[in-house]
Amino acid sequence: MEDFAKKYLDWYQGQSKIVRALLCLLWDVPSNLYRFSKSALKKDNLGICLSIICAIFGGWILFVVDLICICALDKLIWLDDLSGDSKDEPKAEEPAEEPEAEAEVEAESAEEPKEE
């Protein structure tokens, strides 16, 4: 099950925004599989049960919500996104920068001719 979940999540996240929006038009089946796979990969029993219930009873409400989320946010919202802990997306690291004042001092000292 975990192998399918990993492969499906990689495939789904690799699709463009337009393809995911078109897949959402298939009565939200690919989006429901995405929810199920994400919960199954984390072994979250509540998420698995909710994804099945949403697939059965969600209907057009989830279809509209998912379409809006894909178009506006370029991702689907699920339980782990609501907690604020997004471990799926790596945070962008800021490159370490040398302070400009030190760099200017070093450049000026290198350019000055030495007097004898």
PyRosetta script that sets phi, psi and omega in degrees:
from pyrosetta import init, pose_from_sequence

init()
pose = pose_from_sequence("MEDFAKKYLDWYQGQSKIVRALLCLLWDVPSNLYRFSKSALKKDNLGICLSIICAIFGGWILFVVDLICICALDKLIWLDDLSGDSKDEPKAEEPAEEPEAEAEVEAESAEEPKEE")
pose.set_psi(1, -39.9)
pose.set_omega(1, -179.1)
pose.set_phi(2, -66.3)
pose.set_psi(2, -34.3)
pose.set_omega(2, 179.2)
pose.set_phi(3, -63.7)
pose.set_psi(3, -45.4)
pose.set_omega(3, 177.2)
pose.set_phi(4, -61.6)
pose.set_psi(4, -43.1)
pose.set_omega(4, -177.8)
pose.set_phi(5, -62.3)
pose.set_psi(5, -44.5)
pose.set_omega(5, 179.1)
pose.set_phi(6, -62.6)
pose.set_psi(6, -46.1)
pose.set_omega(6, -178.7)
pose.set_phi(7, -65.3)
pose.set_psi(7, -41.3)
pose.set_omega(7, -179.1)
pose.set_phi(8, -67.5)
pose.set_psi(8, -42.2)
pose.set_omega(8, 178.6)
pose.set_phi(9, -63.3)
pose.set_psi(9, -42.2)
pose.set_omega(9, 177.7)
pose.set_phi(10, -63.0)
pose.set_psi(10, -42.9)
pose.set_omega(10, 179.8)
pose.set_phi(11, -64.8)
pose.set_psi(11, -46.7)
pose.set_omega(11, -176.0)
pose.set_phi(12, -66.3)
pose.set_psi(12, -42.2)
pose.set_omega(12, -179.4)
pose.set_phi(13, -72.6)
pose.set_psi(13, -19.6)
pose.set_omega(13, 177.9)
pose.set_phi(14, -79.9)
pose.set_psi(14, -13.1)
pose.set_omega(14, -179.8)
pose.set_phi(15, -76.6)
pose.set_psi(15, 155.1)
pose.set_omega(15, 178.2)
pose.set_phi(16, -76.6)
pose.set_psi(16, 169.0)
pose.set_omega(16, -178.8)
pose.set_phi(17, -61.2)
pose.set_psi(17, -39.3)
pose.set_omega(17, -178.7)
pose.set_phi(18, -67.7)
pose.set_psi(18, -41.9)
pose.set_omega(18, 179.8)
pose.set_phi(19, -64.9)
pose.set_psi(19, -41.8)
pose.set_omega(19, 179.0)
pose.set_phi(20, -65.2)
pose.set_psi(20, -36.2)
pose.set_omega(20, 177.2)
pose.set_phi(21, -66.9)
pose.set_psi(21, -40.0)
pose.set_omega(21, 177.4)
pose.set_phi(22, -67.6)
pose.set_psi(22, -37.5)
pose.set_omega(22, 176.7)
pose.set_phi(23, -65.8)
pose.set_psi(23, -30.4)
pose.set_omega(23, 178.7)
pose.set_phi(24, -66.3)
pose.set_psi(24, -25.7)
pose.set_omega(24, 178.9)
pose.set_phi(25, -71.0)
pose.set_psi(25, -11.5)
pose.set_omega(25, 177.8)
pose.set_phi(26, -82.5)
pose.set_psi(26, 46.6)
pose.set_omega(26, -179.7)
pose.set_phi(27, 55.7)
pose.set_psi(27, 32.8)
pose.set_omega(27, 170.4)
pose.set_phi(28, 67.0)
pose.set_psi(28, 18.2)
pose.set_omega(28, -179.7)
pose.set_phi(29, -64.9)
pose.set_psi(29, -47.6)
pose.set_omega(29, 179.0)
pose.set_phi(30, -62.4)
pose.set_psi(30, -35.0)
pose.set_omega(30, 178.4)
pose.set_phi(31, -68.7)
pose.set_psi(31, -37.8)
pose.set_omega(31, 177.2)
pose.set_phi(32, -67.6)
pose.set_psi(32, -37.4)
pose.set_omega(32, 174.8)
pose.set_phi(33, -64.7)
pose.set_psi(33, -35.6)
pose.set_omega(33, 176.8)
pose.set_phi(34, -62.2)
pose.set_psi(34, -46.1)
pose.set_omega(34, 177.9)
pose.set_phi(35, -60.7)
pose.set_psi(35, -46.5)
pose.set_omega(35, -179.0)
pose.set_phi(36, -62.1)
pose.set_psi(36, -44.6)
pose.set_omega(36, -179.0)
pose.set_phi(37, -65.4)
pose.set_psi(37, -40.4)
pose.set_omega(37, -179.5)
pose.set_phi(38, -64.1)
pose.set_psi(38, -41.4)
pose.set_omega(38, 178.9)
pose.set_phi(39, -72.2)
pose.set_psi(39, -36.9)
pose.set_omega(39, -179.8)
pose.set_phi(40, -68.3)
pose.set_psi(40, -34.9)
pose.set_omega(40, 179.6)
pose.set_phi(41, -67.6)
pose.set_psi(41, -33.9)
pose.set_omega(41, 178.2)
pose.set_phi(42, -89.3)
pose.set_psi(42, -1.1)
pose.set_omega(42, -179.3)
pose.set_phi(43, 56.6)
pose.set_psi(43, 45.0)
pose.set_omega(43, -179.7)
pose.set_phi(44, -99.5)
pose.set_psi(44, 102.3)
pose.set_omega(44, -176.4)
pose.set_phi(45, -63.0)
pose.set_psi(45, -39.3)
pose.set_omega(45, 178.1)
pose.set_phi(46, -62.4)
pose.set_psi(46, -43.5)
pose.set_omega(46, 179.1)
pose.set_phi(47, -64.3)
pose.set_psi(47, -38.7)
pose.set_omega(47, 178.7)
pose.set_phi(48, -64.7)
pose.set_psi(48, -46.9)
pose.set_omega(48, 179.3)
pose.set_phi(49, -62.6)
pose.set_psi(49, -44.6)
pose.set_omega(49, 179.6)
pose.set_phi(50, -65.0)
pose.set_psi(50, -36.7)
pose.set_omega(50, 179.1)
pose.set_phi(51, -66.8)
pose.set_psi(51, -36.7)
pose.set_omega(51, 177.0)
pose.set_phi(52, -68.2)
pose.set_psi(52, -44.2)
pose.set_omega(52, 178.7)
pose.set_phi(53, -62.8)
pose.set_psi(53, -41.7)
pose.set_omega(53, 178.2)
pose.set_phi(54, -65.3)
pose.set_psi(54, -35.4)
pose.set_omega(54, 178.6)
pose.set_phi(55, -66.9)
pose.set_psi(55, -36.2)
pose.set_omega(55, -177.7)
pose.set_phi(56, -81.4)
pose.set_psi(56, -46.9)
pose.set_omega(56, -172.4)
pose.set_phi(57, -107.0)
pose.set_psi(57, -6.2)
pose.set_omega(57, -176.1)
pose.set_phi(58, -65.2)
pose.set_psi(58, -44.1)
pose.set_omega(58, 176.2)
pose.set_phi(59, 56.6)
pose.set_psi(59, -139.5)
pose.set_omega(59, -173.4)
pose.set_phi(60, -74.6)
pose.set_psi(60, -17.9)
pose.set_omega(60, 179.7)
pose.set_phi(61, -66.2)
pose.set_psi(61, -48.1)
pose.set_omega(61, 177.9)
pose.set_phi(62, -67.1)
pose.set_psi(62, -33.6)
pose.set_omega(62, 178.1)
pose.set_phi(63, -58.9)
pose.set_psi(63, -46.2)
pose.set_omega(63, -179.6)
pose.set_phi(64, -68.5)
pose.set_psi(64, -44.1)
pose.set_omega(64, 179.8)
pose.set_phi(65, -62.2)
pose.set_psi(65, -44.8)
pose.set_omega(65, -179.8)
pose.set_phi(66, -65.1)
pose.set_psi(66, -40.3)
pose.set_omega(66, 179.4)
pose.set_phi(67, -63.7)
pose.set_psi(67, -41.2)
pose.set_omega(67, 177.9)
pose.set_phi(68, -66.8)
pose.set_psi(68, -43.1)
pose.set_omega(68, 179.8)
pose.set_phi(69, -64.2)
pose.set_psi(69, -40.6)
pose.set_omega(69, 179.7)
pose.set_phi(70, -65.6)
pose.set_psi(70, -43.5)
pose.set_omega(70, -178.3)
pose.set_phi(71, -71.4)
pose.set_psi(71, -38.4)
pose.set_omega(71, -175.4)
pose.set_phi(72, -88.2)
pose.set_psi(72, -46.1)
pose.set_omega(72, -172.8)
pose.set_phi(73, -104.0)
pose.set_psi(73, -12.4)
pose.set_omega(73, -177.8)
pose.set_phi(74, 63.4)
pose.set_psi(74, 29.1)
pose.set_omega(74, 174.1)
pose.set_phi(75, -161.2)
pose.set_psi(75, 164.4)
pose.set_omega(75, 176.1)
pose.set_phi(76, -93.4)
pose.set_psi(76, 144.2)
pose.set_omega(76, 178.2)
pose.set_phi(77, -94.0)
pose.set_psi(77, 130.2)
pose.set_omega(77, 176.0)
pose.set_phi(78, -141.1)
pose.set_psi(78, -177.6)
pose.set_omega(78, -170.3)
pose.set_phi(79, -55.3)
pose.set_psi(79, -42.4)
pose.set_omega(79, -178.2)
pose.set_phi(80, -70.0)
pose.set_psi(80, -21.7)
pose.set_omega(80, 176.3)
pose.set_phi(81, -76.5)
pose.set_psi(81, -25.0)
pose.set_omega(81, -178.5)
pose.set_phi(82, -76.4)
pose.set_psi(82, -24.4)
pose.set_omega(82, -178.4)
pose.set_phi(83, -77.9)
pose.set_psi(83, -16.3)
pose.set_omega(83, 179.2)
pose.set_phi(84, 89.5)
pose.set_psi(84, -7.7)
pose.set_omega(84, 177.4)
pose.set_phi(85, -95.4)
pose.set_psi(85, 96.4)
pose.set_omega(85, -179.0)
pose.set_phi(86, -101.4)
pose.set_psi(86, 94.2)
pose.set_omega(86, -177.9)
pose.set_phi(87, -89.3)
pose.set_psi(87, -13.5)
pose.set_omega(87, -179.5)
pose.set_phi(88, -72.2)
pose.set_psi(88, -32.2)
pose.set_omega(88, -176.1)
pose.set_phi(89, -102.8)
pose.set_psi(89, 120.9)
pose.set_omega(89, 179.2)
pose.set_phi(90, -70.3)
pose.set_psi(90, 143.0)
pose.set_omega(90, 179.0)
pose.set_phi(91, -78.2)
pose.set_psi(91, 142.5)
pose.set_omega(91, 179.2)
pose.set_phi(92, -74.5)
pose.set_psi(92, 126.0)
pose.set_omega(92, 179.8)
pose.set_phi(93, -89.6)
pose.set_psi(93, 137.5)
pose.set_omega(93, 178.0)
pose.set_phi(94, -84.3)
pose.set_psi(94, 134.2)
pose.set_omega(94, 179.7)
pose.set_phi(95, -68.7)
pose.set_psi(95, 144.1)
pose.set_omega(95, 179.0)
pose.set_phi(96, -71.3)
pose.set_psi(96, 127.6)
pose.set_omega(96, -177.6)
pose.set_phi(97, -112.4)
pose.set_psi(97, 142.9)
pose.set_omega(97, 176.3)
pose.set_phi(98, -82.8)
pose.set_psi(98, 135.8)
pose.set_omega(98, 179.1)
pose.set_phi(99, -58.1)
pose.set_psi(99, 140.0)
pose.set_omega(99, -174.9)
pose.set_phi(100, -65.5)
pose.set_psi(100, -36.6)
pose.set_omega(100, -177.7)
pose.set_phi(101, -61.8)
pose.set_psi(101, -43.3)
pose.set_omega(101, 179.6)
pose.set_phi(102, -67.0)
pose.set_psi(102, -38.7)
pose.set_omega(102, 179.7)
pose.set_phi(103, -65.7)
pose.set_psi(103, -38.2)
pose.set_omega(103, 179.9)
pose.set_phi(104, -68.8)
pose.set_psi(104, -40.3)
pose.set_omega(104, 179.4)
pose.set_phi(105, -63.3)
pose.set_psi(105, -43.4)
pose.set_omega(105, 179.3)
pose.set_phi(106, -65.2)
pose.set_psi(106, -39.1)
pose.set_omega(106, 180.0)
pose.set_phi(107, -68.1)
pose.set_psi(107, -39.8)
pose.set_omega(107, 179.7)
pose.set_phi(108, -67.8)
pose.set_psi(108, -40.4)
pose.set_omega(108, -179.2)
pose.set_phi(109, -68.3)
pose.set_psi(109, -30.0)
pose.set_omega(109, 178.7)
pose.set_phi(110, -75.0)
pose.set_psi(110, -29.6)
pose.set_omega(110, -177.4)
pose.set_phi(111, -83.9)
pose.set_psi(111, -24.7)
pose.set_omega(111, -177.1)
pose.set_phi(112, -69.3)
pose.set_psi(112, 131.0)
pose.set_omega(112, 177.8)
pose.set_phi(113, -74.6)
pose.set_psi(113, 143.6)
pose.set_omega(113, 179.7)
pose.set_phi(114, -83.7)
pose.set_psi(114, 131.4)
pose.set_omega(114, 179.1)
pose.set_phi(115, -91.8)
pose.set_psi(115, 140.8)
pose.set_omega(115, -179.9)
pose.set_phi(116, -109.7)
pose.dump_pdb("model.pdb")
